[in-house]
Amino acid sequence: MRFRKIALILFLILILSPLLGAKNFWDQSYERWNRGQVVTMLSHSPWAQDQNIRMPILGINSGINGEKEVDLKFTVRFFSALPIREAYVRMAELMNNYDEMTPDQRQAFTQRFSRALKLDVSGRVIVAAELSTNVAETDRDLKRYFATASADTLKQNVYLITPGQGRVQLTEYYPPSNDGTGAKFIFPRQVNGKALVQPGDKQITLELYVPPVNQNLRVDFKVAEMSYQGELSY
């Protein structure tokens, strides 16, 4: 009987040990991430968040195609955070069968995408955002708005907020391009000689007012969770 108890304990240790010692998938090299892990990194991780907002459509006939409400999908990513850029590179690898390439093909591919990984973000924080809806006319309005916007027109509509620095204004803006990474909002990494994120700050927030849908969008990120390879990454 005692032997059976010992055997059961040993069995449970063998089964549970890998689970108890499991780490986040991003603790391993990005080159080992699978497609599902990449999608998670880009949509729901310490550096990326999705929001889904429903808004009623007023009017007798509602939307052009009979829609009764607008489903707004809002995705925010810290593009200046290395794990996000690595996720984009890994997605490109998976889409191009990188793991099956010859050594020469891999080298050429790596050189092509090395710019994204080596991007200089020492003085700036880059926040990428994407918005889409189920209503074609609203979607067109959103695309037109972000395609024609500029840093000057957006300064009163978008902020990066931290407990220590308060509302930090935009310094640069880049409209969405064909790379599929969304609009880019650029903020200073230092404000008045101090880091944007101060010791003790619990969260960093992107606040964005979007006139075409009359929505003030806010996305919070937990600073304590934004550690990558032993360092705060944002």
C-alpha positions in Angstrom: 0.0 0.0 0.0 2.8 2.4 0.9 4.6 1.5 -2.3 1.4 2.5 -4.3 1.3 5.9 -2.5 4.9 6.6 -3.3 4.4 5.6 -6.9 1.3 7.9 -7.1 3.3 10.8 -5.6 6.1 10.3 -8.1 3.6 10.1 -11.0 2.0 13.4 -9.9 5.4 15.0 -9.6 6.3 13.9 -13.2 3.0 15.2 -14.6 2.7 18.5 -12.7 6.4 19.6 -12.7 6.3 20.8 -16.4 3.1 22.7 -15.7 4.4 24.3 -12.5 7.7 25.2 -14.2 6.0 26.4 -17.4 7.0 29.8 -18.7 5.4 32.3 -21.1 6.0 31.2 -24.7 8.0 34.5 -25.2 10.6 33.3 -22.8 11.9 31.2 -25.7 13.4 32.5 -28.9 10.9 34.1 -31.2 12.2 31.8 -34.0 10.4 29.0 -32.2 7.0 30.7 -31.8 4.2 29.0 -33.7 1.4 30.8 -35.6 -1.0 30.7 -32.6 1.6 32.2 -30.3 2.4 35.0 -32.8 -1.3 35.8 -33.0 -1.5 35.9 -29.2 1.5 38.2 -29.0 0.0 40.6 -31.6 -3.5 40.6 -30.1 -3.6 39.8 -26.4 -0.3 40.1 -24.6 1.4 42.5 -22.2 2.3 44.6 -25.3 -0.9 44.3 -27.4 -4.6 44.5 -26.6 -7.8 44.2 -28.5 -11.0 46.0 -27.7 -14.4 45.3 -29.3 -17.0 48.0 -29.0 -20.7 47.9 -30.2 -22.5 51.1 -31.1 -26.2 51.3 -32.2 -26.9 52.7 -35.7 -29.6 55.3 -35.6 -32.1 55.7 -38.4 -35.1 53.9 -39.9 -33.1 51.7 -42.3 -29.9 51.6 -40.2 -26.8 50.8 -42.2 -26.6 50.4 -46.0 -26.7 46.7 -45.7 -29.2 46.6 -42.9 -26.7 46.6 -40.0 -28.3 47.5 -36.7 -25.1 48.3 -34.9 -21.5 49.1 -35.5 -18.9 46.5 -34.3 -15.7 48.4 -33.8 -12.5 46.4 -33.3 -9.6 48.5 -31.9 -6.1 46.9 -31.6 -3.2 48.7 -30.0 0.4 47.4 -29.9 3.6 48.8 -28.6 5.6 48.6 -31.9 8.7 49.9 -30.2 8.6 46.8 -27.9 11.0 44.2 -29.3 8.6 41.2 -28.8 6.0 42.9 -31.0 8.5 43.5 -33.8 9.8 39.9 -33.4 6.2 38.7 -33.7 5.8 40.5 -37.0 9.0 39.0 -38.3 8.1 35.5 -37.1 4.7 35.8 -38.8 6.5 36.7 -42.1 8.7 33.7 -41.6 5.7 31.4 -41.1 3.9 32.8 -44.1 7.0 32.2 -46.3 7.9 28.8 -44.9 11.1 30.1 -43.4 11.7 26.9 -41.4 11.9 24.9 -44.7 14.3 27.3 -46.4 17.9 26.5 -47.3 20.6 28.3 -45.2 21.2 30.8 -48.0 17.5 31.6 -48.3 17.3 32.1 -44.5 20.2 34.4 -44.5 18.7 36.5 -47.3 15.3 36.6 -45.6 16.9 37.6 -42.2 18.8 40.5 -43.9 15.5 41.7 -45.4 13.7 41.9 -42.1 16.7 42.9 -39.9 15.7 46.5 -40.1 12.5 45.9 -38.1 14.4 44.1 -35.4 17.2 46.8 -35.2 14.8 49.7 -35.3 16.2 52.6 -33.1 13.7 53.3 -30.4 16.1 54.7 -27.8 14.4 58.1 -27.9 10.8 57.3 -28.9 7.9 55.1 -28.1 5.9 53.8 -31.1 2.3 52.8 -30.6 0.6 51.1 -33.5 -3.2 51.1 -33.8 -5.7 49.5 -36.1 -9.5 50.1 -36.3 -12.0 48.3 -38.4 -15.8 47.9 -38.4 -18.5 45.7 -39.9 -20.1 48.7 -41.6 -18.5 49.5 -45.0 -19.2 53.2 -45.0 -17.9 53.6 -41.4 -14.8 51.6 -42.3 -14.2 53.9 -45.2 -14.5 57.0 -43.0 -12.0 55.5 -40.5 -9.5 54.7 -43.2 -9.9 58.2 -44.7 -9.5 59.8 -41.3 -6.2 58.0 -40.4 -4.9 58.3 -44.0 -5.2 62.1 -44.0 -4.4 62.9 -40.3 -1.2 64.5 -39.2 0.6 65.0 -35.9 -0.8 68.5 -35.8 -4.4 67.4 -36.3 -4.1 64.6 -33.8 -2.3 66.3 -30.9 -5.5 67.1 -29.1 -7.0 63.6 -29.8 -4.3 61.2 -28.7 -2.2 60.9 -25.6 0.0 58.4 -23.8 -0.7 58.6 -20.1 1.4 57.5 -17.2 0.9 58.2 -13.5 4.3 60.0 -13.2 4.1 62.1 -16.4 0.4 62.5 -16.9 -0.8 63.1 -20.5 2.1 63.0 -22.9 1.5 64.6 -26.3 2.2 63.1 -29.7 5.4 64.2 -31.5 5.1 62.3 -34.8 2.5 60.4 -36.8 2.6 57.9 -39.7 -0.6 56.8 -41.5 -1.2 53.1 -42.1 0.9 51.7 -44.9 1.0 48.4 -46.9 3.0 46.7 -44.2 -0.2 45.8 -42.3 1.0 47.2 -38.9 -1.5 50.0 -38.7 -1.1 53.7 -37.9 1.9 54.7 -35.9 1.7 57.2 -33.0 5.2 58.4 -31.8 5.8 59.7 -28.3 9.0 60.9 -26.5 10.7 58.3 -24.4 11.8 61.0 -22.0 9.7 64.0 -20.8 11.4 66.9 -19.0 14.6 64.8 -18.6 12.7 61.9 -17.0 11.7 58.5 -18.4 8.2 58.3 -19.7 7.6 55.3 -17.3 8.7 56.0 -13.8 9.6 53.5 -11.0 6.3 52.6 -9.3 4.1 53.3 -12.3 1.5 50.6 -12.5 0.1 51.2 -15.9 0.6 53.1 -19.2 -2.5 54.1 -21.2 -3.2 55.1 -24.8 -6.2 57.5 -25.1 -7.5 58.1 -28.6 -10.5 60.1 -29.6 -11.9 59.0 -33.0 -14.2 61.6 -34.6 -15.7 59.4 -37.4 -17.3 57.2 -34.7 -17.4 59.8 -31.9 -15.6 57.4 -29.5 -12.9 58.1 -26.9 -10.9 54.9 -26.7 -8.7 53.9 -23.8 -6.4 50.9 -23.5 -4.5 50.2 -20.4 -1.2 48.2 -20.2 0.2 46.8 -17.0 3.8 47.9 -16.6 4.7 45.0 -14.3 3.9 42.6 -17.1 5.9 44.3 -19.8 9.2 42.7 -19.0 11.0 41.0 -21.9 14.4 39.3 -21.6 14.8 40.7 -18.1 14.0 44.4 -19.1 11.0 46.7 -19.3 10.1 46.8 -23.0 7.6 49.3 -24.4 
